[in-house]
Amino acid sequence: MTEREGRRAAWLAAAFPLIAGLAAGCGEEEGAAQAEIRPVRYAQAFVAGAGRARTFPGIARAASEQDLAFRVAGTVTAVEVDVGSVVRRGQVLARLDTGDFELRRQQAEAGVAQARAQARNAAAGYERVVALYERGNASMSDLDAARASYESAKASEASSATALRLAEQQVAYTRLPAPVDGSVSRVAVDVNEAVGAGQTVVVVIDAAGSPEVQVTVPEAFIGGLRAGRPARVVFDALGDGSLGASVTEVGTAALGAGGFPVIVRLEESAAGARVRPGMAAEITFSIEGRPGTAGVLVPPQAVGQDQRDRFVYVLVQSGTGGIATAERRTVETGALAPEGLEILEGVAEGEYVATAGLRTLAPGQQVRLLEAR
């Protein structure tokens, strides 16, 4: 061996462990990449017409939200509450300037005093005429005139008393009380603002009623809902899991092309008391099936197609933790219904099928079930 060949052999001997280490590291990275389990969205195949659970988005609203207004027009002098304030029944929420109303009340009080004086005078005059008539010193016409004057004075007294009560009510109407226990969701006026009678001043949510959730249900499922059916509601903002609810109203007219309005009311619970109007929610209903229908349906996006055939990836669960194995199956499809695409052959009721990323899945690949869609 020449000196040059000896140096080359020594260099290879020194570099071999480093090369082997790099190769081993790459192998570990590749193994880790292969071990990564991909999350996949899925749906469950179902028989058309069978009862099943469906989830729709909705918005929370107050069971009873009352728009409060003054019964008289005037200028706001005080607003006693803010948005979010807890109020009790009878608590004053806002006030109007009482100046003009107090003057009218005082004027009505003076009118009552004047009418009472006139009534007393008429009563005394009537009594004198009656005494004179009984002694033959007054005619029948004098008696009739005295009686008419007395009755007119009494009517004027009653009218003035009614005017006083109305004036006192007008003064009372300058205070806006809370009709129920609850909380303030909106304050619509400011101090020194002129408001009209009936103009919304404060909006109060009744604390006694359970919160409600409004959801729009597509035409294909509205026939399977009725009042009284149970539901589950999830608020991401609360993070307390699902809350029990029941259907209270099912709309009979569609909201354009969006579907039919449905109202569900939450059950009494500590979490329900924290629900605020406007919160986003997901409502899961148990939809009743329609008799006389058949066929297995899946979402249309679960069916892929290539140059050979149409296919789905059935996700076969292989253990706990939501881990499944993707199994490619050729399917024969039927009609497209509002509820999904009919599968004539290849998928059985209850099986899970992938609904996204079909072209990136491979037969035998392990996946993690992410969320039903």
Summary of the structure (lengths in Angstrom):
residues: 373
radius of gyration: 41.0
end to end distance: 72.1
largest distance: 171.7
contacts: 1093
relative contact order: 0.18
helix: 31%
strand: 36%
